[in-house]
């Protein structure tokens, strides 16, 4: 019997050295830095670069929302991200173009509330290197993600995205095991579930979340 690979974990919304160090020490695979002023976790390219240099063996991810070329170029120079995660209305061609601004590849975040929302992934096949499936924000929301909203993770059960993907939205230490079991996710992406307040990372929650995610396994098909 093949031993399942450990769940990949991305700790997102990192904005201070202590939180980055806690995530790295606990073995996070990816460190997410949000460069979007409306987010309480926002950091500028220079701040993101300083934090990303503490990444150790983890990979850095610049999380951007409909960035223009000037911002992408600034992020490349000051942060040199391993991955870029696009969380806005970027089309497939724009995602493909963004690959030149990072070292490894581009992920597209898509909001999901019904099975029909998963069809949006079809347009990005061959243009992105991975997906993040998050809760679909409510009408009028001023942010496309990081809202701490849980959703029907089971919609992803058996879904073939054509590329690796991470599960996001409302994940916590207590619930990540069940979310992985229901969705079949091989990786998870957490923001508010590792905070003591919006934008304030809790090192102990970071460590506990990574440990809980690594113990979890999807349900048998």
C-alpha positions, 0 to 999 in steps of 0.5 A: 500500500502506498503511503499518502503524501503529507498534506501541503500547507500554505500559511497566508497573510503573513506580515511579521517576522515571528509568524514567518519564523513559526511557519518555517519552523513548523514545516509550512510548504508555502508562505503567502504574503498579501499585497492588497491594500484593502486586506488587513494583512497587506504588506508592500513589496519591500516588506514582503521581500524582507519577510520572504527572505526568512523562508528557509525551505518553504516557497514564497507566494505573492498574493495579488489582486488584478495587478498591473505590470508596474506592481508585478515588476516591483514585486519581482525586484523587491520580493522575487517570489517563487509563486504568484497567486492571482485572486482577482478577475484575471483571465487565462492569458493574464495569468500566463503572462504573470509567469515571467514575474516569478520563479516557479509558476502562477496559481489562480484563486477561484471562488466557489459556492456551487458545483457550477463555479468549478467550471471556471477552472476549464478556461485556465487549464494549460495557462496556470500551474495550480489553483486555490479554491476558496469561498465565493465572496458575498455580493458587495464584498470589498475583498475576494478572499480571506474572509474566513467563510466556510463552504461545501468542501465536498463539491471538490470531491473527485474534481479534476482541475487539471493542475494541483490545487489548494483548499481555502476558506474558513479553515481552522485547527479544529476543522481542517481534518474534516475539510480535507476528508470531505474535499480530498484536498492534497493541500490547504491554504489558511489565513484567518484560522491562524490569527488571534485578530484580523491581520494578527498571526498567532504562532501557536495557532500556526504550529497547531494548524500545520500539525493538524493538517499533516495528520489529516487524510481524505476519505477513501473514494 
